[in-house]
Amino acid sequence: MDAKDYAIQSLEEGLKNVPEYMHGGYRRYLVDGIEPGDFVFSVLSNDLKGAFQQADHENTAAMKEHVTLCYWHLPADAQGSREKVIAWIKKGGLNG
C-alpha cells in the first residue's frame, strides 16, 4: 500500500465517527485539495472557536470526533493551521 492509499484508508477509518453528511467535504479536501466549507476549514485550521461558531447541533456534539479525525487520520501537512490548510488546497491534495 502506498502513502496515498494509506492516507485515504486512515481518513475512512476516522470518518466513521463524524456525521455522514460531512464525509464528502473531508474526502474532497484530502484527495483533491478542494476547499471545504467554513466549519471543516476551521476544524482543519485548529480554530476551534471558529468551528464552534460555524457548527450545527450535530457537529457541535461531534466536535471531539472531528478533532480526533484531524489529529489521528489526516497528514500533518494537511491540518493544524490556516497556513497548512491553504497550502494543501494550493497543492491540490494527495493528487496534486
N, C-alpha and C positions, 0 to 999 in steps of 0.2 A: 504494500500500500504506500503510495507516495504522499507527500506532505499535504497536497491539496485534498486528496481523498480523506486523509486523517482529519483535517480541519472540518470538512463537511460532516463527517461521521460524528465528530465531537459536538458540533453545533446541533445536530439532530438529537443527540442524547440530552443536551441541555434544554432544548425546546419542549421536551416532554412536560416541563414544569411551569411553563408560561401559557397564558391564554392562546388558544389555537389561532385566533384571528390575527395574532401578532407574528406568527411564524414566517409569513411571506416577506415581510419587511426585513427581518433578520437575514433570511436566506439571500435575498437580492443584494443586500448590503455586503455580506461576506463574499459571495461568489463574484458579483459584477461591480461592486462598489457603487451601487445605486443609493443615493442619499435617502435615508429613512425619514419617517415623519418626526415631528418635533419631540415627541415622547421618547422614542428609541434613540434619537440623536442625543438627547440629554443623558439617557442612561449610559450610552456608549462613551460619552464625554466625561463621565463621572461627575455630572452636575445633578446631584440628587434633589436639590431644591427645585431646579427647573423640571426635573422628571415628575416630582410630585405635583407641581403646578399644572403639568400637561396631562397627567394620568386620569383615566376614568376610574370608576369604582373597582372594576376587576383588576386593573393594573396596579392600583394603589394596594390592593390586598396581596398582589403577587410581586411587590417590589423586591423582596428578598430574593425571589427566584430570578428576576431579571438581572439583579446584581451578580448572583451566583453564575448565571449563564455567561455574563461578560468575563468574570474572573477565571472561571474554570474551563470554558468551552469556546472562547474566541482567542485568536492570536494576540499576543501582547501589542503588536504594532497596529492592530485594528481597533483598539479601545483604550480608555484610560485618560484621555484629554481631548479637548476640542481640536487641537492641532493634529493629533494622531488620526482622528476620525476624518478630518478634511483631507489629510494626506492619503488615507486609504481610499477615499472616494476618488481623488485625482488619479491614483494608481490604477483604478478600475478593479479593485478587489483581488481575489485569487486569480481571476482571469486576466488581470492587467499586466 
